[in-house]
Amino acid sequence: MRASNELDPADFARRIRLHALRMVHAARASHIGSCLSMADIMAVLYTRVLRIDPDNPTDPQRDRLVVSKGHAAAIVYASLAERGFFPVSRLETFCRDGSALTGHINHAVPGVEVSTGSLGHGLPIAVGMALVAKADGSARRIYCLLSDGECNEGSTWEAVLFAPHHKLDNLVAIVDFNQIQSFGRVSDVLALQPFADKWRAFGWHAIELDGHDVGALTAQLAIPAQVAGRPTVVIAHTVKGKGVSFMEDKLEWHYKSPDDQQFAVACAEVGA
Amino acid sequence: MRSAFVDTLMAAAENDPNIWLLSGDLGFSVLERFAARFAGRFVNVGVAEQNMAGMAAGIALSGKTVFIYSIGNFPTFRCLEQLRNDVCHHAADVKIVAVGGGYAYGSQGYTHHAIEDVAIMSALPGMEVFVPCDPAETRAATQLIAASHKPSYLRLSRAGEPELGAGKQSDPYRARVLRKGGDVMILASGPIASVAMAAAEQLGAEGVDVGAASVGCIKPLDEAFVRDVASRARLIVTLEEHMLRGGLYAAVAAALASVPGRAPVLGLGISEQPSDMSVAGSRDALLAAEGLSPPAVTARIKRAMAGEI
C-alpha cells in the first residue's frame, strides 16, 4: 500500500467537488456546504496520506479514516470513487431507492470504515482503533475527520481526554473548522475558541492551518507521529461551501440543494 | 455471579488472545485479577460510557472481542446510541456486561435499579440478551458470548446467588427446567428464579402440579420450549425482576399470542414506577413491595388458578 499516487490533490479536489455538486443536485440532497469545506482535506488524504488499497479495502494493515461528520456523504463517496474503490458511475445512485449510497455515510460502501451521521461518534471509535494498532505493534495510522459542530458533543470530549492519557500518537484528529454549525455560527451557538488551546490543555499536539492549502495539509497530515506519545489535532480553518461563491460562508447551504441555474454556475466556478 | 463471570472470562482470555475487557471505572474486588493477568487487554476507560462503547466498536472492528463492564444503566442507557449505531449496525463483536440487574443495588436508589434494561437491549438490532439465574448459567452464557462473534448483553446480579436446580444447562439459548411439573409452569429469568422455586415448593406441598424453568436467554427466545409447555399447562406464569413491558412476559406472550387454545399467561414483574417514588429498601423489600416475595407470588398464582388473571 502506498500513500502517494499519481493523482494531483488539487485536481482531485476539483473533481470530487464536481461529483458532490452533481450528486446533491440530482438527489435534491442537503449538506453541500459541509462537503465543499472538507474537499481539500479529503483530496490530500486520498492522494498523499492514507496507505490504502482500493483493490483490498479491508486489508488489516491499512490506515483508517473515520469520517465522523457523516452528513458530508457526497464528498466521501466521491473521494472513494475517484480513488478507485468503486466505479464513478455508481455515484449516480446517491440517495436513490435501494442504493447503499445513503445520505449519511454507510459502511456497506467499499472504503467507508464506519457509518456515521449522529455526531460525536467518530472520535471514540477512532480511539479504539488507535489503541489496538498500538497494542498490535502496527504502524497503521488512524485519522478522524470531525466537524466543528460535533465538538459540542460530550462524547467527543470524552475521547479527547482519553487519547493523550494512553499516548495515542498514531491518532490524528482533523477538525473541519468552517465556523458554521446546523443552526448558526459556532461563535454564536457554543463558542469553541480558544479552540487549539482547549486541545492542548487536554494534552494534544495542536496545529492550525488553512484547510484549503493542499501543500500545508500534505506537510502536516503525512507525518506518522508529530510528537512522540501525543495525539495530534489539525484544526483546519475552512470556508463552508468553499469554491462556489454564492455558497461560501452561508448557513443555508447546510440545507439547500442547488437549482438548475445555481448548479450550472457552481460547476463553472469549480471548473467543470 | 460477578465472580463466575470473571473466572469464565479469564479462562476464555487464556485461550483467545483477542479478548479485551473495558471497564467504566467499576469492578472493585472483581476485575483486578483480569487486569493483572491481561494488562494489555484491560482498560479502565474512566467514567465515560459513551467513549467506552464507541471505543469498544473501534476495537472490535480491528479484530477483537470486547467486553464492556459497568453497573446496570451505565453501559446500556448512557451509551445507547453508541450501542445501536456503532456496535449493532456494524455487527461489532462487543459484549455489554451489566452488574446489579433488577433491584440488586436495592437501597442505592433508582439510578442503580436496572429494570428496563432487558427491554431496551432487546430492541437493538442483532443484540442477543442473556439473563442467567445462577452462577452455572452465568458461566455458560459467558462462554457462549465469548465465542459467538455477535453483539450481546449479559445481565448479572451481584454476588452470593445460589445455584438453582439440579439440571445442567446444555445450551444457554435453551430454557432450563429447574423443577418438573406440568399443570402450572413458572418461567423465570434471572436470580428471581429462586422465588419461582420457593413458590413452586409451597404450591407443590399443597398438591399443585407445578414446574419451574429458567429462561436465561430472552433474545432469541426459546420459543419451541415456551410453546411446548404452553400446550400442556393449564397456566403459564412469567416472573422477572424487570418491567413487564418489554421483558420476559412480553417475549413469552408474543410467542404464544397466535397459538390456538393456549394456556393463559400471568405476568409477574415490576410495575411502572411513579416519579415521586424513591425510597430506600433492600432487594427483598423492594421485591416484596412489588408483590414479588415468595408468599405473594404463591398467592397470586393461586388466584390465577381460580381464574383471576
Interface residues (C-beta under 8 A of the other chain):
Chain A: P60 V66 H107 E113 V114 S115 T116 G117 S118 G120 H121 L123 P124 I125 A126 V127 G128 M129 A130 L131 V132 A133 A135 D136 G154 S155 E158 A159 L161 F162 H166
Chain B: G40 R41 V43 V45 G46 A48 Q50 N51 M52 A53 G54 M55 A56 A57 G58 I59 A60 L61 S62 G63 K64 E81 Q82 N85 D86 H89 H90
